[in-house]
Amino acid sequence: MPRESEFYRDNLERIIARFPGKEVLNKKDVCEFLGRNYRTVSRFVPFNSAGYISVATLARCLSKGEVSGCGKT
């Protein structure tokens, strides 16, 4: 079983604290959380076709550096 990134839990906790009770985030939520504009977030965050991303997926992407245009939080 693959080991989760050491930053995954930290990122997950920060996202949950910012958006309590939400399992999925829209682009506006992610823009606010990352402090980036809509265009940048749209380019670097892997939203689904409806424009949403799960909290867990965003935390994983941030911890692995997959959201390169936005930087690690």
N, CA, C and O of each residue as an XYZ file, in Angstrom:
292
protein
N       0.841     -1.175      0.000
C       0.000      0.000      0.000
C       0.888      1.241      0.000
O       1.795      1.347      0.825
N       0.639      2.191     -0.922
C       1.483      3.382     -0.988
C       1.317      4.257      0.250
O       0.227      4.384      0.809
N       2.400      4.836      0.646
C       2.392      5.724      1.807
C       1.934      7.112      1.371
O       2.343      7.606      0.321
N       1.088      7.733      2.181
C       0.634      9.078      1.835
C       1.741     10.087      2.108
O       2.605      9.865      2.956
N       1.702     11.180      1.391
C       2.688     12.233      1.556
C       2.626     12.784      2.975
O       1.561     12.810      3.592
N       3.756     13.218      3.481
C       3.800     13.759      4.833
C       2.978     15.040      4.971
O       2.602     15.409      6.083
N       2.694     15.720      3.866
C       1.932     16.966      3.908
C       0.441     16.766      3.681
O      -0.339     17.705      3.837
N       0.032     15.549      3.315
C      -1.367     15.298      2.978
C      -2.299     15.650      4.132
O      -3.257     16.402      3.947
N      -2.029     15.117      5.313
C      -2.910     15.365      6.470
C      -2.968     16.851      6.827
O      -4.031     17.372      7.164
N      -1.823     17.528      6.750
C      -1.806     18.963      7.046
C      -2.690     19.731      6.074
O      -3.483     20.582      6.479
N      -2.547     19.423      4.785
C      -3.363     20.093      3.775
C      -4.836     19.760      3.949
O      -5.693     20.636      3.836
N      -5.132     18.498      4.223
C      -6.518     18.076      4.418
C      -7.148     18.816      5.601
O      -8.278     19.295      5.503
N      -6.434     18.907      6.695
C      -6.951     19.599      7.882
C      -7.197     21.078      7.614
O      -8.192     21.638      8.075
N      -6.294     21.712      6.871
C      -6.462     23.135      6.558
C      -7.673     23.364      5.666
O      -8.416     24.325      5.864
N      -7.875     22.498      4.694
C      -9.019     22.633      3.792
C     -10.320     22.412      4.557
O     -11.273     23.175      4.399
N     -10.360     21.373      5.382
C     -11.568     21.076      6.161
C     -11.877     22.216      7.135
O     -13.042     22.561      7.333
N     -10.849     22.797      7.738
C     -11.067     23.915      8.662
C     -11.642     25.127      7.930
O     -12.459     25.865      8.481
N     -11.214     25.321      6.704
C     -11.693     26.465      5.918
C     -13.096     26.247      5.369
O     -13.880     27.189      5.256
N     -13.413     24.986      5.023
C     -14.709     24.646      4.428
C     -15.354     23.487      5.193
O     -15.488     22.392      4.645
N     -15.752     23.707      6.444
C     -16.326     22.625      7.249
C     -17.623     22.095      6.628
O     -18.478     22.863      6.188
N     -17.746     20.780      6.604
C     -18.955     20.144      6.094
C     -18.997     19.969      4.590
O     -19.943     19.373      4.076
N     -18.000     20.469      3.862
C     -17.986     20.326      2.405
C     -17.097     19.161      2.010
O     -15.989     19.014      2.526
N     -17.583     18.332      1.094
C     -16.792     17.227      0.553
C     -16.195     17.570     -0.802
O     -15.160     17.029     -1.191
N     -16.860     18.480     -1.524
C     -16.360     18.924     -2.824
C     -16.316     20.447     -2.847
O     -17.119     21.121     -2.202
N     -15.367     20.966     -3.601
C     -15.195     22.410     -3.710
C     -15.362     22.838     -5.155
O     -15.027     22.089     -6.072
N     -15.877     24.036     -5.361
C     -15.964     24.563     -6.717
C     -14.753     25.454     -6.980
O     -13.907     25.638     -6.104
N     -14.676     25.998     -8.179
C     -13.507     26.798     -8.543
C     -13.379     28.056     -7.677
O     -12.270     28.464     -7.335
N     -14.495     28.660     -7.330
C     -14.451     29.860     -6.487
C     -13.856     29.541     -5.121
O     -13.039     30.301     -4.603
N     -14.267     28.412     -4.537
C     -13.724     27.995     -3.239
C     -12.209     27.812     -3.317
O     -11.470     28.278     -2.450
N     -11.763     27.130     -4.362
C     -10.328     26.847     -4.516
C      -9.554     28.140     -4.748
O      -8.452     28.301     -4.224
N     -10.120     29.066     -5.529
C      -9.473     30.367     -5.745
C      -9.262     31.083     -4.414
O      -8.186     31.621     -4.153
N     -10.289     31.085     -3.583
C     -10.190     31.740     -2.275
C      -9.162     31.049     -1.387
O      -8.373     31.713     -0.715
N      -9.169     29.722     -1.382
C      -8.255     28.973     -0.526
C      -6.794     29.181     -0.938
O      -5.923     29.360     -0.087
N      -6.537     29.155     -2.238
C      -5.165     29.272     -2.727
C      -4.720     30.716     -2.929
O      -3.527     30.985     -3.067
N      -5.666     31.637     -2.947
C      -5.305     33.031     -3.171
C      -4.860     33.292     -4.591
O      -4.003     34.141     -4.840
N      -5.443     32.562     -5.519
C      -5.101     32.698     -6.934
C      -6.346     33.046     -7.723
O      -7.466     32.871     -7.242
N      -6.150     33.544     -8.945
C      -7.297     33.914     -9.754
C      -7.901     32.695    -10.454
O      -7.315     31.613    -10.490
N      -9.079     32.911    -11.000
C      -9.866     31.840    -11.630
C      -9.097     31.159    -12.759
O      -9.105     29.933    -12.866
N      -8.441     31.940    -13.589
C      -7.725     31.375    -14.741
C      -6.568     30.471    -14.295
O      -6.393     29.379    -14.835
N      -5.796     30.914    -13.336
C      -4.671     30.110    -12.845
C      -5.169     28.808    -12.228
O      -4.639     27.735    -12.516
N      -6.174     28.906    -11.391
C      -6.727     27.718    -10.744
C      -7.278     26.749    -11.790
O      -7.087     25.539    -11.675
N      -7.956     27.271    -12.802
C      -8.518     26.416    -13.851
C      -7.445     25.669    -14.621
O      -7.671     24.547    -15.076
N      -6.286     26.278    -14.768
C      -5.190     25.648    -15.517
C      -4.467     24.567    -14.721
O      -4.024     23.574    -15.299
N      -4.341     24.739    -13.413
C      -3.473     23.864    -12.639
C      -4.156     22.889    -11.683
O      -3.508     21.975    -11.174
N      -5.438     23.066    -11.434
C      -6.151     22.176    -10.521
C      -7.020     21.223    -11.348
O      -7.747     21.672    -12.233
N      -6.955     19.920    -11.074
C      -7.697     18.935    -11.890
C      -9.179     18.823    -11.508
O      -9.601     17.853    -10.880
N      -9.947     19.828    -11.899
C     -11.389     19.801    -11.647
C     -12.050     18.778    -12.564
O     -11.530     18.471    -13.637
N     -13.198     18.253    -12.140
C     -13.946     17.366    -13.033
C     -14.660     18.222    -14.081
O     -14.549     19.448    -14.066
N     -15.384     17.581    -14.978
C     -16.017     18.310    -16.084
C     -17.074     19.302    -15.612
O     -17.400     20.243    -16.335
N     -17.610     19.108    -14.422
C     -18.610     20.018    -13.874
C     -17.965     21.173    -13.100
O     -18.672     22.076    -12.651
N     -16.627     21.162    -12.936
C     -15.932     22.242    -12.252
C     -15.769     22.060    -10.758
O     -15.660     23.038    -10.018
N     -15.752     20.808    -10.307
C     -15.609     20.519     -8.882
C     -14.398     19.622     -8.637
O     -13.928     18.923     -9.535
N     -13.905     19.661     -7.399
C     -12.822     18.776     -6.969
C     -13.114     18.377     -5.524
O     -13.592     19.191     -4.735
N     -12.826     17.126     -5.183
C     -13.065     16.697     -3.806
C     -11.978     17.280     -2.897
O     -10.867     17.579     -3.333
N     -12.331     17.427     -1.651
C     -11.389     17.947     -0.656
C     -10.160     17.041     -0.584
O      -9.031     17.528     -0.522
N     -10.375     15.738     -0.593
C      -9.269     14.782     -0.511
C      -8.349     14.876     -1.730
O      -7.128     14.807     -1.591
N      -8.924     15.031     -2.911
C      -8.109     15.137     -4.126
C      -7.293     16.418     -4.121
O      -6.119     16.402     -4.492
N      -7.893     17.523     -3.708
C      -7.141     18.778     -3.640
C      -5.996     18.663     -2.644
O      -4.888     19.120     -2.924
N      -6.247     18.062     -1.487
C      -5.186     17.882     -0.490
C      -4.061     17.013     -1.049
O      -2.885     17.308     -0.833
N      -4.412     15.949     -1.762
C      -3.405     15.070     -2.362
C      -2.583     15.805     -3.407
O      -1.357     15.696     -3.428
N      -3.256     16.554     -4.275
C      -2.548     17.298     -5.316
C      -1.606     18.341     -4.732
O      -0.484     18.505     -5.211
N      -2.052     19.038     -3.711
C      -1.196     20.033     -3.072
C       0.007     19.389     -2.406
O       1.117     19.915     -2.478
N      -0.212     18.251     -1.757
C       0.888     17.612     -1.034
C       1.911     16.990     -1.970
O       3.080     16.861     -1.605
N       1.495     16.604     -3.166
C       2.415     16.028     -4.132
C       3.009     17.064     -5.063
O       3.857     16.735     -5.892
N       2.580     18.304     -4.943
C       3.103     19.361     -5.811
C       2.501     19.330     -7.202
O       3.064     19.912     -8.130
N       1.361     18.659     -7.366
C       0.730     18.557     -8.679
C       0.019     19.844     -9.082
O      -0.385     19.986    -10.236
N      -0.136     20.763     -8.171
C      -0.764     22.034     -8.460
C       0.383     23.042     -8.587
O       0.467     24.014     -7.836
N       1.259     22.783     -9.555
C       2.516     23.498     -9.661
C       2.385     25.001     -9.882
O       3.210     25.765     -9.383
N       1.384     25.433    -10.607
C       1.225     26.859    -10.860
C       0.762     27.608     -9.635
O       0.874     28.833     -9.579
N       0.248     26.902     -8.658
C      -0.263     27.553     -7.453
C       0.696     27.445     -6.296
O       0.556     28.189     -5.326
N       1.648     26.569     -6.352
C       2.591     26.387     -5.257
C       1.994     25.598     -4.123
O       0.774     25.461     -4.026
N       2.842     25.079     -3.267
C       2.371     24.340     -2.093
C       1.840     25.302     -1.060
O       2.351     26.410     -0.896
N       0.800     24.862     -0.360
C       0.251     25.706      0.695
C       0.572     25.097      2.038
O       0.199     25.651      3.072
